[in-house]
Each structure stands twice: as structure tokens, then as C-alpha cells.
Amino acid sequence: MDRSDITLERMRTFVRVAERGSLSAVARELGIGQSTVTRQLRELEDALGVPLLSRTTRRTSLTDEGSRYHADCVQILRLVEQAGDEARTARDAPAGTIRLSCTAAFGVLHATRLIFAFQALYPDIGIDLSLTDDKVDLVREGVDIALRLGPLADSSMKLRPLGQSRRLLVAAPGYLAAHGRPRIPADLARHQGVRMSNVAGSDRLVLEGPDGRQHEVPFGGRLRVDHGLAAREAYAAGQGLGPSHLWLVEDLLAAGRLEEILPDYRLPPVPFSMLIVPERAGIARVRLLVEFLAAEIARLPGMDML
């Protein structure tokens, strides 16, 4: 084995290919040609004297030797990055790139603004922001931190609960003038609702009354959307009524473009959490962003602390 051929660059390329399962995806991510990725992997395997990856026309998977080597490479690269990060931080301002994934509507309305403020404090830290409501494999996609709404399944990621996102029922004044204002939960059944097609159980609403009793009512309508910003626009345009996170519509409520309906009845809040890749949690710039986001999100309208 020629140790001089086992470089950090080749190890990084191998780790990303192992996690993404695609040479072309890693080439695009790293901004290099696929032939360069192939060459780096071949040179690493030649230096080690064992095959690390099994390649077919459809996918790339790890060999047994590759699985063991991948685990060691992850630890080595994490220690190298942390050592360099701590050395730079001791002398200079924190630097480097953080990859952040965020639920889409929250990202557009709030996370972008928070990132601007964070980068004003730390101008040498770059942020790669990905907005999606889909569940993503943080390691496979190279994400350091993810902000997510809703209950989360068991995960190997480090979980930091941020609070409970308060929800309320809203409608535009014009819609209420045309269709009447609901007085009790049962009235909702005769109204046009704006439903979220990507939320399980959106065909029913469960509200808690002032006496603590629960009311479950059917909820339907002509319009179904799969994005919070589309629901926000539909409410404001008078296309129907429905549930919304307070942080999604707080400005429209303040401007009088939306009104809260059935204010004495409560919708169940939704957990809001931060997921952090454990191997990245110790890096100084990642720690800084985690603490900054946790503090700022706690100040947002409708974010109730646990």
C-alpha cells in the first residue's frame, strides 16, 4: 500500500459517493467532471489494494471493506475539519460553509431573513440553503442542519426541539362577508376549506373548546395545495378558510387582510425541531448557527416554548 496516494481529497470523494450512491451527483456537487471522480476512486482503491465500491449501471454500493473504510474515513475527516476549524477560529473569525435544509414556507418567510442576520455577524461563513417539505437524508444530501415541522420518526440525527408552532383558523374579510362567519365548529362543514394535500388527515379538523372538550368536524373544499405559501395566498384571495401557522400569516392578520375565526377554539400545535448531523455538531461554525437559530426562532410569533 502506497500511503502517499491516500489523500484527504480522495477520501472526501469516496465518502460522498458512498453516501449519495451516485458518481454523477457527487461530480455536480463538487464541481468537477465525473471522470475525475472515477479516477480518484480508482486511485484510492489501488492504494488500499481492496475494492471499496460495487458499481452497476443503476447504482453504486459499498463492499464489505468499503463499509468499514467509510466509517473510519468519516471519523478522520470530521477530526481534520474540526482541528482546522478550531485553529482558524482561535486566530480569525469563523469561516467555511454550512448546508441548511428548511421547510419551504418557513424558509422563504423567516429562515432567509435569519440567515442574512447571521451572515452579517459572521461574514466569512457561507450558507447553502435548500428549501423543501420532503424528508431528506441529511447525510446523503450533505446537509448539516435541518429545520422541520411535525413529529419526527426515530433518527440517528441529533434532535433539538425548538418549540410548538401555534395554529389558528383564518379567512379573508371578503370571504366572511360573502359566506358568513362560523360561530361554532360544526359551521365549518358548510364552508369552502383550503386543504393541504401533503398533510395526512387534512380532511378533518380537531378543535379544543373553551371547556376543554374536543370537536372533530369534516373539512373539505374545492382547493387543495401542497405548499404553505399557496395556502397563504388562497386565504388572502378569499378562496376559502382554513388552519394556518401563526408565523405564516401574522403579517396578513396585522394588516387586516385576514381575520381569525373561532378564536375560542384551539387547534393542536405542531412540533418544530432542528436536526443536526452528529458528526457536524462539534464544528464551531455549525454550533454558532444552531445557537443563533434556536434563539431567534424562539422569538417568532406563535412559537411556544416547550
C-alpha positions in Angstrom: 0.0 0.0 0.0 1.4 3.4 -1.0 0.2 5.7 1.8 1.1 8.8 -0.3 -1.8 8.0 -2.6 -4.3 8.0 0.3 -5.1 11.7 0.3 -7.8 13.6 2.1 -9.3 14.7 -1.3 -9.7 11.1 -2.4 -11.2 10.2 1.0 -13.7 13.0 0.8 -14.7 12.0 -2.7 -15.2 8.4 -1.6 -17.3 9.4 1.4 -19.6 11.5 -0.7 -20.0 8.7 -3.3 -20.7 6.2 -0.6 -23.4 8.5 0.9 -25.0 9.6 -2.3 -24.7 6.4 -4.2 -24.1 8.3 -7.5 -20.8 9.4 -9.1 -22.6 12.0 -11.3 -24.3 13.6 -8.3 -21.0 13.9 -6.4 -19.4 15.3 -9.5 -22.0 18.0 -9.7 -21.8 18.7 -6.0 -18.0 19.1 -6.1 -18.0 21.0 -9.4 -15.7 18.5 -11.1 -16.1 16.1 -14.0 -17.4 12.6 -13.4 -14.1 11.2 -14.9 -12.2 12.9 -12.1 -14.4 11.3 -9.5 -13.9 7.9 -11.1 -10.1 8.4 -11.3 -9.9 9.5 -7.6 -11.9 6.4 -6.5 -9.7 4.1 -8.6 -6.5 5.6 -7.3 -7.8 5.2 -3.7 -8.7 1.6 -4.3 -5.4 0.9 -5.9 -3.5 2.4 -3.0 -5.5 0.4 -0.5 -5.4 -2.8 -2.5 -9.1 -3.6 -1.9 -12.4 -2.7 -3.8 -14.4 -0.2 -1.9 -17.4 0.2 -4.2 -19.5 -2.2 -6.3 -20.7 -0.4 -9.4 -23.6 -1.4 -11.7 -25.3 0.6 -14.5 -28.0 1.6 -12.0 -26.3 2.3 -8.7 -23.1 2.3 -6.7 -22.9 0.4 -3.4 -20.3 -0.3 -0.7 -18.4 -3.5 -0.5 -17.8 -5.0 3.0 -14.3 -3.5 3.0 -15.8 -0.2 1.8 -18.4 -0.1 4.6 -15.6 -0.4 7.2 -13.4 2.1 5.5 -16.2 4.6 5.1 -16.9 4.6 8.8 -13.2 5.3 9.5 -13.0 8.0 6.8 -16.0 9.8 8.3 -14.3 10.0 11.7 -10.9 11.0 10.2 -12.4 13.8 8.0 -14.5 15.1 10.9 -11.4 15.3 13.1 -9.4 17.0 10.3 -12.2 19.6 9.7 -12.7 20.2 13.4 -9.0 20.7 14.0 -8.7 23.1 11.2 -11.9 24.9 12.2 -10.7 25.3 15.8 -7.3 26.5 14.7 -8.8 29.2 12.3 -11.3 30.2 14.9 -8.6 30.8 17.5 -6.9 33.2 15.2 -9.6 34.5 12.9 -13.3 34.8 12.6 -15.2 31.5 11.9 -15.2 30.6 8.3 -16.5 27.8 6.0 -19.8 26.6 4.6 -22.9 25.3 6.4 -25.6 23.4 4.5 -29.1 24.1 5.9 -32.3 22.4 4.9 -35.6 24.0 5.8 -39.3 23.5 5.3 -40.2 25.7 2.3 -42.7 28.3 3.6 -40.8 28.9 6.8 -37.6 29.2 4.8 -39.0 31.9 2.5 -40.7 34.0 5.2 -38.3 33.7 8.1 -35.2 31.5 7.7 -33.8 33.6 4.9 -34.0 36.8 7.0 -32.3 35.0 9.9 -29.5 33.8 7.6 -29.0 37.4 6.4 -28.6 38.5 10.1 -26.3 35.6 10.9 -24.0 36.3 7.9 -23.9 40.0 8.9 -22.4 38.8 12.2 -20.1 36.2 10.6 -19.3 37.4 7.0 -16.8 34.6 6.4 -19.4 31.8 6.9 -21.2 30.7 3.7 -24.7 29.2 3.8 -26.1 26.7 1.3 -29.9 26.8 1.8 -32.2 24.1 0.5 -36.0 24.6 0.8 -38.1 21.5 0.7 -41.0 20.0 2.6 -39.8 16.5 1.7 -38.0 14.3 4.2 -34.4 14.2 3.1 -31.5 12.0 4.1 -29.2 14.6 5.7 -26.0 12.6 5.4 -26.7 11.5 1.8 -27.6 15.1 0.7 -24.6 16.6 2.6 -26.8 18.7 4.9 -25.5 19.8 8.3 -28.7 21.2 9.9 -32.4 20.7 9.0 -35.4 22.7 10.3 -38.6 20.6 10.3 -42.2 20.9 11.2 -44.2 18.0 12.5 -43.5 14.9 14.5 -40.2 13.2 13.6 -39.5 9.5 13.4 -36.7 7.9 15.4 -33.4 9.1 13.8 -29.7 8.9 14.2 -29.6 12.7 14.0 -29.1 15.0 17.0 -32.6 16.4 17.8 -33.1 19.9 19.3 -36.7 20.7 19.9 -37.4 24.4 19.2 -41.0 24.7 20.4 -44.6 24.2 19.4 -45.9 26.1 16.4 -49.3 27.6 17.3 -52.1 27.4 14.6 -55.3 29.2 14.2 -58.3 29.3 11.8 -58.2 32.2 9.3 -60.2 33.7 6.5 -60.3 36.9 4.5 -62.9 39.6 5.4 -64.3 39.4 1.8 -64.8 35.6 2.1 -66.6 36.1 5.5 -68.8 38.8 4.1 -69.9 36.6 1.2 -70.3 33.3 3.1 -70.9 34.2 6.7 -68.7 33.8 9.8 -68.6 30.4 11.5 -69.9 30.6 15.1 -69.3 27.0 16.3 -67.1 24.3 14.9 -70.0 22.5 13.2 -70.4 25.5 11.0 -67.1 24.7 9.3 -68.6 21.8 7.4 -70.6 24.1 5.1 -67.7 26.3 4.2 -65.1 26.2 1.5 -61.8 25.0 3.0 -58.3 25.3 1.7 -56.7 21.9 2.3 -53.1 20.8 2.4 -52.8 17.7 0.1 -49.5 16.7 1.7 -50.7 16.6 5.3 -52.3 13.4 6.5 -55.8 13.8 7.9 -56.4 17.3 6.4 -60.0 16.3 5.6 -60.9 16.7 9.2 -60.3 19.4 11.8 -60.0 18.7 15.6 -60.5 21.8 17.8 -60.5 22.1 21.6 -63.2 24.2 23.0 -63.0 26.6 25.9 -64.4 23.9 28.2 -61.6 21.5 27.1 -63.9 19.3 25.0 -62.7 18.3 21.6 -64.7 18.9 18.5 -63.9 16.9 15.3 -65.5 18.2 12.1 -65.2 17.3 8.4 -63.2 19.7 6.3 -63.4 19.9 2.6 -63.3 22.3 -0.3 -62.5 22.8 -4.0 -58.9 23.8 -3.5 -56.0 21.5 -2.3 -52.4 22.7 -2.2 -49.1 21.2 -1.2 -47.3 24.4 -0.1 -47.9 26.7 2.8 -47.3 29.8 0.7 -50.0 28.7 -1.7 -52.4 28.3 1.2 -51.5 31.8 2.4 -52.2 33.3 -1.0 -55.5 31.4 -1.2 -56.7 32.6 2.2 -55.8 36.2 1.3 -57.6 36.0 -2.0 -60.8 34.8 -0.3 -60.8 31.3 -1.8 -61.7 29.7 1.5 -60.9 29.4 5.1 -58.6 27.0 7.0 -55.9 26.4 9.5 -52.6 28.2 9.4 -49.4 28.5 11.5 -49.3 32.0 13.1 -45.8 32.7 11.7 -47.2 32.1 8.2 -50.0 34.7 8.3 -49.1 37.1 11.2 -48.4 40.0 8.9 -51.7 39.5 7.0 -53.6 39.4 10.3 -51.9 42.7 11.4 -52.7 44.3 8.0 -56.4 43.3 8.2 -56.1 41.1 5.1 -57.0 38.0 7.2 -59.1 37.6 10.3 -59.0 34.8 13.0 -62.2 32.8 13.2 -63.5 30.7 16.1 -60.8 32.3 18.4 -62.2 30.5 21.5 -61.3 27.1 19.9 -57.8 25.8 19.7 -56.1 23.7 17.0 -53.4 21.3 18.2 -49.9 22.9 17.8 -47.2 21.3 15.7 -43.7 20.5 16.9 -40.9 22.5 15.4 -37.4 20.9 15.6 -33.9 21.1 14.5 -31.9 18.1 13.3 -28.2 18.2 13.3 -25.8 15.6 11.8 -23.9 14.4 14.9 -20.5 14.4 13.1 -21.0 18.1 12.2 -22.4 19.2 15.6 -18.9 19.9 17.0 -17.7 22.2 14.3 -17.6 25.8 15.5 -19.5 27.4 12.7 -22.3 24.8 12.9 -22.5 25.3 16.7 -22.8 29.1 16.1 -25.7 28.7 13.6 -27.5 26.2 15.8 -27.5 28.5 18.8 -28.4 31.6 16.7 -31.4 29.9 15.0 -32.6 28.4 18.3 -32.6 31.9 19.9 -34.2 33.7 17.0 -36.9 31.2 16.2 -38.0 31.3 19.8 -38.9 35.0 19.2 -41.1 34.4 16.2 -44.9 34.9 16.5 -46.7 31.8 17.6 -43.6 29.8 18.6 -44.4 28.5 22.1 -41.6 27.0 24.0 -41.8 23.5 25.4 
